[in-house]
Amino acid sequence: SYLHMEILIDLLQGKPVEERMKAELLIPSVVTDTINEALFDEIGDNILECDGDRISVVEDYREDILEVLEISI
């Protein structure tokens, strides 16, 4: 969804996403799974990790994610 894409871009930019997810009533682990599933075919692995309430980008895949999304940050 558009919201998940915005969350992913915020994560790539190093912006906090926890407050937004709370405001949207999103569960961090579900958001992580949804984004990982959406990009799994292109990347071939999970691109996000979730540690409780905190989501982080797997740094090894940062450049691959930017390439797939066709954005530069």
Rosetta blueprint (number, residue, H / E / L):
1 S L
2 Y H
3 L H
4 H H
5 M H
6 E H
7 I H
8 L H
9 I H
10 D H
11 L H
12 L H
13 Q L
14 G L
15 K L
16 P L
17 V L
18 E H
19 E H
20 R H
21 M H
22 K H
23 A H
24 E L
25 L L
26 L L
27 I L
28 P H
29 S H
30 V H
31 V H
32 T H
33 D H
34 T H
35 I H
36 N H
37 E H
38 A H
39 L H
40 F H
41 D H
42 E H
43 I H
44 G L
45 D L
46 N L
47 I L
48 L E
49 E E
50 C E
51 D E
52 G L
53 D L
54 R E
55 I E
56 S E
57 V E
58 V L
59 E H
60 D H
61 Y H
62 R H
63 E H
64 D H
65 I H
66 L H
67 E H
68 V H
69 L H
70 E L
71 I L
72 S L
73 I L
